[in-house]
Every structure is written in C-alpha cells, then in structure tokens.
Amino acid sequence: MVPTTALPGGEWYIRPDFGDGILVATHHTDEEVNPDHYDNTPDEKTILELTDQLGEVIPELRDAGIRGQYCGVYSSTPDHDFILDQIGPDGCYFACGFSGHGFKQAPAVGKIMSDLVTTGSTPLVDATFFSYDRFSESAAGHGKAADNV
C-alpha cells in the first residue's frame, strides 16, 4: 500500500484509491479556465511527465499501467482562501473556493457556517477574513498564496 504523500518537488501527490489502485494527481493553479468549455483529458506531455517522475520514486509502478485519467477544475479563489459568507438575498450563504482542501476542513467549515446562519457570527475565527467583500477592495483578495497549493 502506498501512503498519501507528495513526490519530491511537491508538484505531484499520490494516495490509495478504491480497490487496489493508487490515485496520482497534480495541479496547475496559474491557469484560469472556463468550466463550461474545459477539456478534462490530460495531455500526453502531462502523462509522460507523471510516469517518468513516478517511476523514479517508486520503480515498481513503472509498468503498472493507467486505469483512468481525468483533469478537473479547482474551485479556488484568487487568494486561495475560502469564501464563507452570506451573499445575495437574505438567507443565501456561500461556502466555496476550497479547491482540493475542503474535505480536510469540512468539520470546521460546517461549524462556522452553522454559526453564521444561526447567529451571524462564530467564535471559531474572525469570519470577516473569509468574506466575499474582500474582493471588492482588491481583485486579489488577501493576495497570492505563498505556497504552491
């Protein structure tokens, strides 16, 4: 079994997948795409790069083969920080912009959103940090993330 880990350099990560397979993935966050017109097929260059780098780190996987392929779209904000806020009409709340990290923060996000909906504030964090309004002052919000997320 392969543990959840990143390959050297941090561009690729791997984790156990359903059955006896592993999921291998990367992310390119510098490119904006239109999700309505997005080709979800990885290009040959990306697949060759993957198999080469993965084979260097885990030689046993060189001949494993590829069972499936897919390119998804990260739902990231420009500053890579979530939006947790009431937006639009009363009672309309947004919890979005999680990219691949939402599942890790789901318990805290659920508590924050529950608090916001029921009381208008939360003791867990300064909810203004996650407000949608941060983009009205600057399209970059809090600014570009410091790491490669």
Buried (B, 14 or more C-beta within 10 A) or exposed (E): EBEEEEBEEEBBBBEEEEEEBBBBBBBEEEEEEEEEEEEEEBEEEBEEBBBEBBBEEBEEBEEBEEEEEEBEEBBBBBBBBBBBBBEEEEEEEBBBBBBBBBEEEEEEBEBBBEBBEEEEEBEEEEBEEBBBEBBEEEEEBBEEBEEEE
